[in-house]
Amino acid sequence: MKKNVASITGIAAISILALSACGSGSASGGDDAEAEGETSSEGGELTPITVGVLPIAPSVGIYYGIENGIFEEHGLDVELSTSNAGAAMLPAVNAQQLQFGIGNPNSVLNANDRGLDMRIVTGYSNSLAEGDDIAGVVSTVESGIEDWEDLEGNTVSVNALKTQGDLTIMESVEQAGGDPSAVEFSEMPFPDMPAQLEQGNTDAIWVPEPFLSSALADEANQLVGYSFQDAIPGMPTMVSFSSGEYVEENPEVAQAFSDAMTESLQMAEEDEEGTRALLPEFIDLPEEAAENLRMEELNAEIPTDEIEQAGALMVKFDFIDSEPDTSTLYFEGE
């Protein structure tokens, strides 16, 4: 099997997407690319597609499918390209320079509210409804920020504004009796956050795994709370998405991608040992950390109820103007 995994080089690869979003708009999975597709072991031609991913632990689910030949079995030759946030993928997906993206569903809702036609193709990963969650807000012990209401008048760093981090933090602050409008948010890449917190350049940080465990391993830091659990327990952290135009013009490819994702995520969830074994290579994580890392649930079923709850919160906090039109939001495959 030929592995075609490009740009798994960390946050700096966001520049690739920024450049492609400003390009000619030609689709990397267009007719010329398909004409030069790879050949599967069964002799059939593979359709090349490029998928945007985040350099975080749960993205290993699609990598598992690539490594185990699942996408090839469904006729797809997959190349991955990394980005710092799901929102950064949207212009490239809209222009079909990325055929699919894997990022948080709130970015998709935001894009549709701004007039882009994005479709959620599959579910991908979900936070944990109880116990220790996979993303949380961390402050220093010396800061005095121990609870949600303590965030009033302070700055919390998130990886992207007006999406899952700040949305669920605002809801958590309000539920705790605080004023969410009194919390300031700044945008910062996840890898930069621990150092900036230590240096006092931000008051708190919102981070997923593996950054959460790493930050909490420092005795100078403490957990403020799990914003997903307090806002929407079991909240979907990522979905796969594409442009409405692409899935309408390429329904067979979209269906093949959906089928491959369903199989890949199910197998990755069931094969925990095999999935964790890929993490050191995929995100340059030490083996010991990979073995002990808290992982979210991988599931390709679209969690429509939770996505629509998130849409209602986005309207509540003026992230978007109206709740999502569910009649056009989801890819309707077989």
N, C-alpha and C positions, 0 to 999 in steps of 0.2 A: 504493500500500500504506500502511496506517495503522500507524505505529509505536506500540506500547504498551509503553513501557519506563519503569517508575516506580522511584523510590528509588535510582537509581545515583548516590548522593551521598556514598559513603564509609562509614566505620565507624560514624558516628553513627546510621545508619539501623537499627542493631540494636534501638533502642528501639521501632521499629515492630513487630518480631517479639515483643519482650517484652510489649508491650501486647496484641497479638493472641493470644498464648499464654494470657493471663489472661482472655480475653473469653468470649463465650457459647458458643463452640465451633461456630458455624454455619460451613459451608464456603463460602468465597468463590467456589467453582466449583459451587455447588449449583443447584437447579432454577430459582430466580429469576434467577440470573446467566446461566444458559444460555438462558433465555427472552429475555434482552436481548442476546444475543451479536451480534457484528459479522457482516457479510455478506461472503463472499469474492468475488473478482472473477468467479467462475463462478456466483455467485448463491446458493450454499449457505450455510447459517448456520455461523458459527464457534463453537466451544466455548471460552469464556474460562477460562483457567487462570492461576494465579499460581505462579511458580517461584522458590524461594529460591536465591540465588547468593552467592558470596564476591567481594569487590572486589579480585580478583587477576587476573593476566594470563590464565591458561587459561580463565577464565570467559567470555572473548571468543568461545569456540566456539559457545555457544548464542546469543550476541548476533549472530554471523555469520548463523546460521540465521534469526533474526528479521529482520535487515536485508535478507536476500536472499529473503524471502518463503517460505522452506521450510516453516515451521510453518503458515502460512496454506494452503499447498498441501495440507497434511495435516489441514486443518479446525480449526486451533487458533489462538486469539488469545491471545498470551502476554504477560503482565506480569511483570517481574522485580522482586524485592525483595532488598536486600542484607542480609547478616549478617556478624558478625565471625568466626564459626566454624560449621562444619557442625553441631556439637552444639546450637547455639542455634536451629537450624531445626526440630529434631525435635519439640518440643511443638506447634509450629504445623502441621507436616505431620501429626502424629498427630491433631490436631483438625480437619484438612482446611481450615484457613485458608490454608495453602499446599498445593496439590495435589501438587507435586513439590519436591524439594530437590536441590541439587548440592553435595556436600561429601565429606569423606573417608570411606571405607568403615568405618574403625574406629569412628567415631561411630555408624554404623548397627549394628555388632556390639554395641557397648556398650548401645545402646538396647534391642535385642532381649534381651540378657542381663538387663536390668532389667524385662522384662515387656511392653515395647511390641512391636507387630507391624509391623515395617518390612520393605519389600521393595526389593532392589536391582533397578532397572528396566533400566539400561544401564551399561556402563562409561563413562568420560569422558576421563580424562587419566592418563598414566603417567609416572613419573620416568624418567630416562635411565640405562640399566644400566651405562654406562661413559663415561669422559670427564668433562667438567665437567657437574655435575648442576644441577637447578633449585631445590634447597633445600639449606641447609647451616647449620652452626653457626659463628658468628663470635665472636671475642674480640678484645680490644685487644692490640696488640703488647706493651705494658707489663705485661699480666696474667700472663705466663708460661704461659698455657694454650695449648699447641701441639698436643696430641694428646688422644685420648679419655680416657686414664687421668688426664690433668691436670684433668679435670672433677671428680674426687673432692673433696668438701669445698667445692665451689663451687655457685653458683646459675645455672641456665640458664633464660632466659625463653622460653616457648612461647605460642602464641596460645590454646591450650586444654589443660587437663590430662587425662591418661589417654586420649590419642589418638596420632596418628602421630608427633608431634615427640618427646615424652618416651619413647614406646615404642621407637622406632628408636635414640634416643640411648642408652638403657639397654642395648640389645642390642649396640650398637657398643662401649660401654665394657666390657662383659663380654667380648666377643671380643678386645679389646685387653689383657685381663688385669686390668682394673680392677674396682672394686666398684660396680655400678650403684646399690645402695641408699645409697651415700654421696653421690650427686648430688641436689641440691635443685632443684625446679622451681617456677617462678612463672608465673602467667598474665598476659599482657600483649598488647594489640593490636599487630599488626605495625607500623603506622606509628609507634608510640611507642618501639619497641625501640632504634633507633640512638641516639637522644638519651639514653635511659636507660643504654645501654652507655657512652656517652661520659662521662656524669656519674658513673659508677661505682655506679649503683644496681642493677646486675645484672652478673654476671661474664661471661656469654656469652649470645648470642641465637640462636634457631633461626628462620630466615627463608626464605621462598620468593622467587622473582622476582616483581616487580621490586626488592624490598627487598634481596635478596642482592647483586645487582650494585652497587646504590647503597652498601651498607655496605662492600663490598670496594673501592670506588673511593676510600675514605678511607684514606690511607696509615697512619693510626693503628690500623687494624684488620687482622686476618688470618683466614684460613680455618682452622678446626679440622678439619673433615671433612664429608663428605657422608653423613649417617646412613642415608639410604635405600639407597645403594649398598652400605654395609657390612652392613646388616641384611637387606634383601630387594631385590636388584638388580631394577630395573624395576618397583618397587612402585607400585601404583595410587595416585595422589594424590587423585583424586576419582571418584565415581560419581554417577549420578542415582538417586534413591530416592523412594518414596512409602509410604503406609500400606497394610498388607494389606487393610484394610477398603475403602479407596478403589479399589485396583486390582481387587478382587473385585466391587465394585458398578459400576465403570466400566471394564470390560475393553477396550472399543473406544477410549476416550480414552487409556488406558495404552498400547495398541498403537500408536495414532497418534503419541503422544509418543515412543515407542521408535523408530518408523520415522523420524520427523522428526529425532530426535537422531542416529541413525545417518547419515542423509544430511548433516546439518549438519556433524557432526564430520569426516566424510570430506572434504567439500568445503573446510572450513576448513583441514584438514591439507594438502590438495593446493594450495590457494591461499594460500601463505604471505604473499605481498605484500599481498593483499587483507585477510587476517586482521590483519596488523600495522598496516595503515592504519586499522583501527577502534580500536586501543588508545588513542590520544590522547583520543578522545571517551569511550571506555568507562570508563577508569580515570584519566583526566586525566594521562596520561603524555606527556612531551615527545616530539616526533616522532623526534628523534635516538635517544632511549632506546628507543623502540618498534622502530626499525629494527635495533638491535643486541641486543635482549633475547633471552636464552636461553629457548626455549620447550620445554615438555614435549610428549610425543606425545599427540595427540588421537585417541581410538579408542573407539567405542561398544561394542565387544565386551567382555563381562564377563570380567576376568582372574581366573577362579575359583581357580586354583592359588595366586596371590600373595595373594589375599584370605584364603584359608584358612591360608596360612603366617602371615599377620598375626594371624589368630584364635588360632593356636597360641602365638604370642609373648604375646598378651594374657592367655592363661591362665597362661603361665609367669611373668609379672610381676604376676599378681593384678589385672589390669585388669578381667577378667570371670571368672566361675566355671567356665564350661564352653565348649568349642569350639562354634562356630555350627552350628545344624541346617541343613545345606545343602538339605534337602528342602523347606524353606519360605522360604529366604533370598532366592531369585531369582524375579523375575517370569517366568512361563512364558507367553510370547506365542506368536504364530504361528511 
